[in-house]
Amino acid sequence: MGRVSQAQAQENRKRIVETAARLFRERGTAAVSVADVMAEVGLTHGGFYKHFASKDALVTEAIAQAYIEQTTRLEGFGPAGDPATRQAALDDYLSTAHRDNPGVGCPSTGFGADVGRTPQDATAREAYAKGVERYAAQLGPDGLAALSTMVGAMILSRATAGTALSERILAEAKAAVLDE
């Protein structure tokens, strides 16, 4: 079997990171192995180490990728600080669609517990902290408080999915953030 071109290697790495970002948000970093990621991408487990020194290195890049995806999504709602942008972002974030699809959802929610509880490489925490700061800034002057409310509400809503309480959590969090 021949060697892959540099362009193909870069594309493979991109696919690995994007897939890991989704799987880690869906299942958590501890529940997803390198073999799981590589199988999903359609590459061999052994090929992983041509791209990354360790799973921790992949986690760090996956966090950064997930925040890039989130930033792009928020930019699609309009300019930062605009009330209509904030309303659209809240409607999207505090929704049942977001609750039910964590793999493409918020990295603050998806990676928060893992980064907070597992002995991740310091660079993973740095990537997470930078992502939180950028995300909060996009939400406006009280963005950190708004994001904290939104993330907490999403965690609670996912944990109570299938109950009336889940829907109520989303609605009440949205009202609270809009009143800020």
C-alpha positions as CSV (number, residue, x, y, z in Angstrom):
1,M,0.0,0.0,0.0
2,G,1.4,3.4,-1.0
3,R,2.0,6.4,1.2
4,V,-0.7,9.0,1.3
5,S,0.0,12.5,0.0
6,Q,0.6,15.4,2.4
7,A,-2.8,16.8,1.3
8,Q,-4.5,13.5,2.1
9,A,-2.8,13.3,5.4
10,Q,-4.0,16.8,6.3
11,E,-7.5,15.8,5.3
12,N,-7.4,12.6,7.4
13,R,-6.2,14.6,10.4
14,K,-9.0,17.1,10.0
15,R,-11.6,14.2,9.8
16,I,-10.1,12.6,12.9
17,V,-10.4,15.9,14.9
18,E,-13.9,16.7,13.7
19,T,-15.1,13.1,14.4
20,A,-13.5,13.1,17.8
21,A,-15.1,16.5,18.7
22,R,-18.5,15.0,17.9
23,L,-17.9,11.6,19.6
24,F,-16.4,13.2,22.7
25,R,-19.4,15.5,23.1
26,E,-21.8,12.6,22.6
27,R,-20.2,10.1,24.9
28,G,-17.5,11.8,26.9
29,T,-13.7,11.5,26.5
30,A,-13.3,8.5,28.8
31,A,-16.0,6.5,26.9
32,V,-14.5,7.0,23.5
33,S,-11.3,5.2,22.6
34,V,-8.7,6.1,19.9
35,A,-9.9,2.9,18.1
36,D,-13.5,4.2,18.2
37,V,-12.5,7.5,16.6
38,M,-10.4,5.8,13.9
39,A,-13.0,3.2,13.1
40,E,-15.6,6.0,12.7
41,V,-13.3,7.8,10.3
42,G,-12.5,4.6,8.4
43,L,-8.8,4.5,9.3
44,T,-6.6,2.1,11.2
45,H,-5.9,2.5,14.9
46,G,-2.2,2.3,14.2
47,G,-2.5,5.3,11.9
48,F,-3.6,7.5,14.8
49,Y,0.0,7.9,16.0
50,K,1.1,9.3,12.7
51,H,-1.2,12.3,13.5
52,F,-1.1,12.6,17.3
53,A,1.3,11.9,20.1
54,S,-1.5,10.8,22.5
55,K,-5.3,10.8,23.1
56,D,-4.8,13.9,25.3
57,A,-3.4,15.7,22.2
58,L,-6.5,14.7,20.3
59,V,-8.8,15.8,23.1
60,T,-7.1,19.3,23.1
61,E,-7.6,19.6,19.3
62,A,-11.1,18.3,19.5
63,I,-12.0,20.9,22.1
64,A,-10.6,23.7,20.0
65,Q,-12.5,22.3,16.9
66,A,-15.7,22.2,18.8
67,Y,-15.4,25.8,19.8
68,I,-14.6,26.8,16.2
69,E,-17.8,25.1,15.2
70,Q,-19.7,26.9,17.9
71,T,-18.2,30.3,17.0
72,T,-19.2,29.8,13.4
73,R,-22.7,28.8,14.4
74,L,-23.1,31.9,16.6
75,E,-21.7,34.2,13.9
76,G,-24.5,32.9,11.6
77,F,-27.1,34.5,14.0
78,G,-25.7,38.0,13.4
79,P,-23.3,40.5,15.0
80,A,-22.2,40.0,18.6
81,G,-24.0,42.1,21.2
82,D,-27.1,42.6,19.0
83,P,-30.3,41.8,20.8
84,A,-31.7,39.8,17.9
85,T,-28.5,37.8,17.7
86,R,-28.7,37.0,21.3
87,Q,-32.4,36.0,21.0
88,A,-31.6,33.7,18.1
89,A,-28.6,32.2,19.9
90,L,-30.8,31.5,23.0
91,D,-33.6,30.0,20.9
92,D,-31.1,27.7,19.3
93,Y,-29.1,26.8,22.4
94,L,-32.0,26.3,24.8
95,S,-33.9,24.0,22.5
96,T,-34.9,20.4,22.5
97,A,-32.9,19.9,19.3
98,H,-29.7,21.0,21.0
99,R,-30.6,19.0,24.1
100,D,-31.2,15.8,22.0
101,N,-28.1,16.2,19.8
102,P,-25.0,16.6,22.1
103,G,-22.6,15.5,19.4
104,V,-23.1,18.7,17.5
105,G,-23.9,20.8,20.5
106,C,-22.1,23.1,22.9
107,P,-18.5,22.3,23.7
108,S,-18.9,24.0,27.1
109,T,-21.5,21.4,28.0
110,G,-20.0,18.5,26.1
111,F,-16.5,18.8,27.4
112,G,-17.0,20.5,30.8
113,A,-17.4,17.5,33.0
114,D,-14.5,15.7,31.4
115,V,-12.1,18.6,31.5
116,G,-13.2,19.3,35.1
117,R,-12.9,15.8,36.5
118,T,-10.2,13.9,34.6
119,P,-6.5,14.5,34.6
120,Q,-6.4,16.0,31.2
121,D,-3.2,17.6,29.8
122,A,-3.0,21.2,30.8
123,T,-3.4,22.2,27.2
124,A,-6.9,20.8,27.1
125,R,-7.9,23.0,30.0
126,E,-6.3,26.0,28.3
127,A,-8.2,25.2,25.0
128,Y,-11.4,24.9,27.0
129,A,-10.9,28.1,29.0
130,K,-10.1,30.1,25.8
131,G,-13.2,28.6,24.1
132,V,-15.4,29.6,27.1
133,E,-14.0,33.1,27.1
134,R,-14.6,33.6,23.3
135,Y,-18.1,32.1,23.5
136,A,-19.1,34.3,26.4
137,A,-17.7,37.4,24.6
138,Q,-20.0,36.6,21.7
139,L,-23.0,36.6,23.9
140,G,-22.4,40.2,25.0
141,P,-21.3,42.1,28.2
142,D,-22.9,39.7,30.6
143,G,-21.9,36.7,28.4
144,L,-20.2,34.7,31.1
145,A,-23.2,34.8,33.4
146,A,-25.5,34.0,30.4
147,L,-23.3,31.1,29.3
148,S,-23.1,29.7,32.8
149,T,-26.9,29.7,33.0
150,M,-27.2,28.2,29.6
151,V,-24.7,25.4,30.2
152,G,-26.2,24.5,33.6
153,A,-29.7,24.5,32.0
154,M,-28.5,22.2,29.2
155,I,-26.9,19.8,31.6
156,L,-30.1,19.6,33.7
157,S,-32.3,19.4,30.7
158,R,-30.4,16.5,29.2
159,A,-30.4,14.7,32.6
160,T,-34.2,15.1,32.8
161,A,-35.0,14.5,29.1
162,G,-38.3,12.8,28.6
163,T,-39.9,14.6,31.5
164,A,-41.9,17.8,31.6
165,L,-39.2,19.2,33.9
166,S,-36.7,19.1,31.0
167,E,-38.8,21.4,28.9
168,R,-39.4,23.7,31.9
169,I,-35.7,24.0,32.6
170,L,-35.1,25.2,29.0
171,A,-37.9,27.7,29.1
172,E,-37.1,29.2,32.5
173,A,-33.4,29.5,31.7
174,K,-34.2,31.3,28.5
175,A,-36.4,33.7,30.4
176,A,-33.8,34.3,33.0
177,V,-31.0,35.0,30.5
178,L,-33.3,37.4,28.5
179,D,-34.1,39.3,31.8
180,E,-30.4,39.9,32.5
